[in-house]
Amino acid sequence: MTMSDDNALGNCLEGSRKLQSEGRFTVDQLLKARMVKSAFSIGNRIEHFWVKVSEVQVENRLVKGKLEHGHVQITHLTVGATVFVPFKDVEDVWIEGKVPESLKSALESTKQEDAWMFISWVL
């Protein structure tokens, strides 16, 4: 491999990070995420959880992390459980210094107290 081949490979990898990840967020955003939000289900029960990111598996299109809050209906999941979220299933991201869109909505709704409690807990 020549120097120009190395540069081409680097440019290709950098470009792929900026591409959509088959979902709402780019690979670059997922790599910077402190937490991601996703829906989990069992039967007809669906709950949305924040997952603290420990690894982003670009090749597998997965975010690995641990559940960061308790459950209500999905009893087979517990706080601290390791889960894998497909890129396409990421609903929101928490990047340091930016308030996630879903929390902005919660702050504007009647759930303000819950949203602020979550924000203070995460920070």
Secondary structure, DSSP 8 states (H G I E B T S, - for coil): --HHHHHHHHHHHHHHHHSB-SSSSBHHHHHHEEEEEEEEEETTEEEEEEEEEEEEETTTTEEEEEE-S--SS-TT--TT-EEEEEGGGEEEEEETTS--HHHHHHHHSTTHHHHHHHHHHH-
